[in-house]
Amino acid sequence: MIEKHIKIIIDEKACKKCGLCIAFCPRKVYVSSEDGRPAVARLSACTNCKLCELRCPDYAIVVGGEDDE
């Protein structure tokens, strides 16, 4: 089995704390931090579906992975 490497970048300056990424994530990867911004809590659960990235109205989330050759 090939191990996948997923990276999630949250632009804190662009994020307006709407919570859509938390609400739309089917695997509950995100939690709300004390200041209301999303925080990655379960990176290993991420399936790279990019629903959080697609739903973010501020383009504050980028989900990427390394392609294994």
Contacts in CASP RR format, 6 or more apart in sequence:
PFRMAT RR
TARGET T0000
AUTHOR 0000-0000-0000
METHOD contacts of the structure
MODEL  1
MIEKHIKIIIDEKACKKCGLCIAFCPRKVYVSSEDGRPAVARLSACTNCK
LCELRCPDYAIVVGGEDDE
2 68 0 8 1.000
3 68 0 8 1.000
4 48 0 8 1.000
4 65 0 8 1.000
4 66 0 8 1.000
4 68 0 8 1.000
5 65 0 8 1.000
5 66 0 8 1.000
5 68 0 8 1.000
6 43 0 8 1.000
6 46 0 8 1.000
6 48 0 8 1.000
6 63 0 8 1.000
6 64 0 8 1.000
6 65 0 8 1.000
7 63 0 8 1.000
7 64 0 8 1.000
7 65 0 8 1.000
7 66 0 8 1.000
8 29 0 8 1.000
8 40 0 8 1.000
8 43 0 8 1.000
8 46 0 8 1.000
8 52 0 8 1.000
8 61 0 8 1.000
8 62 0 8 1.000
8 63 0 8 1.000
8 64 0 8 1.000
9 61 0 8 1.000
9 62 0 8 1.000
9 63 0 8 1.000
10 37 0 8 1.000
10 38 0 8 1.000
10 39 0 8 1.000
10 40 0 8 1.000
10 60 0 8 1.000
10 61 0 8 1.000
11 58 0 8 1.000
11 59 0 8 1.000
11 60 0 8 1.000
11 61 0 8 1.000
11 62 0 8 1.000
12 37 0 8 1.000
12 60 0 8 1.000
14 58 0 8 1.000
14 59 0 8 1.000
14 60 0 8 1.000
15 37 0 8 1.000
15 38 0 8 1.000
15 58 0 8 1.000
15 60 0 8 1.000
15 61 0 8 1.000
16 57 0 8 1.000
16 58 0 8 1.000
16 60 0 8 1.000
17 35 0 8 1.000
17 36 0 8 1.000
17 37 0 8 1.000
17 38 0 8 1.000
18 57 0 8 1.000
18 58 0 8 1.000
19 32 0 8 1.000
19 38 0 8 1.000
20 52 0 8 1.000
20 55 0 8 1.000
20 56 0 8 1.000
20 57 0 8 1.000
21 30 0 8 1.000
21 38 0 8 1.000
21 52 0 8 1.000
21 55 0 8 1.000
21 56 0 8 1.000
21 61 0 8 1.000
22 30 0 8 1.000
22 31 0 8 1.000
22 32 0 8 1.000
22 38 0 8 1.000
24 51 0 8 1.000
24 52 0 8 1.000
24 55 0 8 1.000
25 51 0 8 1.000
25 52 0 8 1.000
26 47 0 8 1.000
26 49 0 8 1.000
26 51 0 8 1.000
27 42 0 8 1.000
27 45 0 8 1.000
27 46 0 8 1.000
27 47 0 8 1.000
27 49 0 8 1.000
28 41 0 8 1.000
28 42 0 8 1.000
28 45 0 8 1.000
29 40 0 8 1.000
29 41 0 8 1.000
29 42 0 8 1.000
29 43 0 8 1.000
29 45 0 8 1.000
29 46 0 8 1.000
29 52 0 8 1.000
30 38 0 8 1.000
30 39 0 8 1.000
30 40 0 8 1.000
30 41 0 8 1.000
30 52 0 8 1.000
31 38 0 8 1.000
31 39 0 8 1.000
31 41 0 8 1.000
32 38 0 8 1.000
32 39 0 8 1.000
33 39 0 8 1.000
38 52 0 8 1.000
38 61 0 8 1.000
46 63 0 8 1.000
48 63 0 8 1.000
48 64 0 8 1.000
48 65 0 8 1.000
50 63 0 8 1.000
52 61 0 8 1.000
52 63 0 8 1.000
53 61 0 8 1.000
53 62 0 8 1.000
53 63 0 8 1.000
END
